[in-house]
């Protein structure tokens, strides 16, 4: 079992590519055993990978919960949820990303998005750090802090991680680092499918201040 705290999830993705791993249930369990600190990330990654392998789609636009229906790794996902019922304090202590903070308090991205009046796509971009932290309204960080029951500085830290690419197809196309497109919070709001009044509300919030203190 590997527990080297210097290993990042991006490192693990590179190892997966180098070892030519396929998105099977058996392989998922083996990699969770090797990198238990990334059990949730690996489960989500293998789930999306399995769907892409079955459908051949470049992009999966369904909600995250729908992505995991009727695929082989769902059994492992259920096991993880059962374990987390007895390990919420530990999970919260180890959380680093917005997704991990959300899971620690039992929130899906869809429910988190509804509570902060954003759409799920923007919450996903925030989780993947594809929106530069300097452009994010301070009021949003405060709202996330209250909902996720963590300090606002932890929220800013999670939003400030390097941008991540989670598409297995994108990773496999190149042996080098995947190119991740970023956009400002304003651009993300403008391009979203949210109602006009919701967009305007968030655009006004930008004027009140952005970025960490």
C-alpha positions in Angstrom: 0.0 0.0 0.0 1.4 3.4 -1.0 0.9 6.3 1.3 3.6 8.7 0.2 2.1 12.1 1.0 4.3 13.8 -1.6 2.4 11.9 -4.4 -0.3 14.1 -6.0 -3.4 12.9 -7.8 -1.8 14.2 -11.0 1.1 11.9 -10.3 -1.3 9.0 -9.9 -3.0 9.8 -13.3 0.4 9.7 -14.9 1.2 6.3 -13.4 -2.2 5.0 -14.7 -1.2 6.2 -18.2 2.3 4.7 -18.0 1.0 1.3 -16.9 -1.6 1.2 -19.6 -4.4 0.5 -17.1 -8.0 -0.2 -18.3 -11.1 1.2 -16.4 -12.2 -2.1 -14.8 -13.6 -2.8 -11.3 -10.6 -5.0 -10.5 -8.1 -2.3 -11.5 -10.0 0.3 -9.5 -9.7 -1.7 -6.3 -6.0 -2.3 -6.9 -5.3 1.4 -7.3 -7.4 2.3 -4.3 -5.2 -0.2 -2.3 -2.1 1.4 -3.7 -3.3 5.0 -3.1 -6.0 5.0 -0.4 -5.6 8.7 0.1 -7.1 9.2 -3.3 -9.9 6.6 -3.0 -12.7 9.1 -3.8 -10.8 10.7 -6.7 -9.9 7.4 -8.2 -13.5 6.1 -8.0 -14.8 9.2 -9.7 -12.1 9.1 -12.3 -12.6 5.4 -13.1 -16.4 5.9 -13.3 -16.1 8.7 -15.9 -13.5 6.7 -17.7 -15.7 3.6 -17.9 -18.6 5.7 -19.3 -16.4 7.3 -21.9 -15.0 3.8 -22.9 -18.5 2.5 -23.4 -20.0 5.5 -25.2 -17.0 6.8 -27.1 -18.1 10.4 -26.2 -15.5 13.1 -26.0 -17.4 14.9 -23.3 -19.9 13.6 -20.8 -22.5 16.3 -20.1 -24.7 14.4 -17.7 -24.7 15.3 -14.0 -22.1 13.6 -11.9 -24.6 11.3 -10.2 -25.9 10.1 -13.6 -22.4 9.2 -14.8 -22.1 6.4 -12.3 -25.3 4.5 -13.2 -25.0 0.9 -14.6 -21.2 0.8 -14.7 -18.9 -1.8 -13.1 -17.3 0.5 -10.6 -20.6 1.3 -8.9 -20.0 -1.5 -6.4 -16.8 0.0 -5.2 -18.5 3.4 -5.0 -21.2 1.9 -2.7 -18.5 0.4 -0.5 -16.8 3.8 -0.2 -20.0 5.5 0.9 -20.6 2.9 3.5 -17.1 3.4 5.0 -17.5 7.2 4.9 -20.5 6.9 7.2 -18.1 6.0 10.0 -15.3 8.3 8.9 -16.7 11.7 8.3 -14.4 13.6 10.8 -11.3 11.9 9.2 -12.5 12.6 5.7 -13.1 16.3 6.5 -9.6 16.6 8.1 -8.0 15.1 4.9 -10.1 17.1 2.4 -8.2 19.3 0.0 -10.6 19.9 -2.9 -14.1 21.4 -3.1 -15.5 18.0 -4.1 -13.9 16.4 -1.0 -15.3 19.1 1.3 -18.7 18.7 -0.2 -18.7 14.9 0.2 -17.6 15.3 3.8 -20.8 17.2 4.6 -23.0 15.0 2.4 -23.6 17.5 -0.4 -23.6 16.7 -4.1 -22.4 19.3 -6.6 -26.0 19.7 -7.7 -27.2 20.5 -4.2 -24.2 22.7 -3.5 -24.8 24.6 -6.7 -28.5 25.2 -5.8 -27.6 26.5 -2.3 -25.2 29.1 -3.7 -27.4 29.9 -6.7 -24.9 28.8 -9.3 -25.2 26.0 -11.9 -23.5 22.7 -11.5 -21.1 23.3 -14.4 -19.6 26.4 -12.7 -19.3 24.5 -9.4 -17.4 21.8 -11.3 -15.1 24.4 -12.8 -14.4 25.8 -9.3 -13.6 22.3 -8.0 -11.2 21.7 -10.9 -9.6 25.2 -10.3 -10.3 26.2 -13.9 -11.4 29.7 -12.6 -8.5 31.8 -11.5 -8.9 32.5 -7.8 -8.3 36.3 -8.2 -11.6 36.5 -10.2 -13.8 34.7 -7.7 -16.1 36.9 -5.6 -15.2 37.0 -1.9 -18.9 36.5 -1.1 -18.9 33.2 -2.8 -15.9 32.0 -0.7 -17.8 33.0 2.4 -21.0 31.2 1.4 -19.0 28.0 0.6 -17.2 28.3 4.0 -20.6 28.3 5.8 -22.1 25.5 3.7 -19.0 23.2 3.8 -18.3 23.9 7.5 -14.7 24.8 7.0 -12.7 28.0 7.4 -12.8 30.5 4.6 -9.0 30.2 4.2 -9.5 26.5 3.5 -12.0 27.3 0.8 -9.5 29.8 -0.8 -6.8 27.1 -0.6 -9.0 24.6 -2.4 -9.9 27.1 -5.1 -6.2 28.0 -5.5 -4.9 24.5 -6.4 -3.4 24.0 -9.9 -6.0 23.6 -12.7 -6.9 19.9 -13.2 -7.9 17.9 -16.2 -10.0 14.9 -15.4 -10.8 13.5 -18.9 -9.0 10.2 -19.4 -9.3 10.8 -23.2 -7.4 14.1 -22.9 -4.8 12.5 -20.7 -4.2 9.6 -23.1 -3.9 11.8 -26.2 -0.5 13.2 -25.0 2.4 11.9 -22.9 3.0 15.4 -21.7 0.9 17.5 -19.3 -2.7 17.9 -20.3 -3.6 21.5 -21.4 -6.3 22.8 -19.2 -8.4 25.8 -20.3 -9.2 28.4 -17.7 -11.6 31.3 -17.7 -12.5 34.2 -15.4 -15.5 33.9 -13.1 -17.1 36.7 -15.1 -16.7 34.8 -18.3 -17.9 31.6 -16.8 -21.1 33.3 -15.5 -21.7 35.1 -18.8 -21.3 31.8 -20.8 -23.5 29.8 -18.4 -27.1 28.7 -19.0 -28.3 30.4 -15.8 -31.3 32.7 -15.9 -30.4 36.4 -16.7 -31.3 37.6 -13.2 -29.0 35.0 -11.6 -26.2 36.0 -13.9 -26.7 39.7 -13.1 -26.7 38.9 -9.3 -23.2 37.3 -9.6 -21.8 39.9 -11.9 -22.8 42.5 -9.3 -21.0 40.5 -6.6 -17.7 40.8 -8.5 -17.8 44.6 -8.0 -17.9 44.0 -4.2 -14.5 42.3 -4.2 -12.7 39.2 -5.5 -9.9 36.9 -4.5 -8.5 36.0 -1.1 -7.6 38.7 1.5 
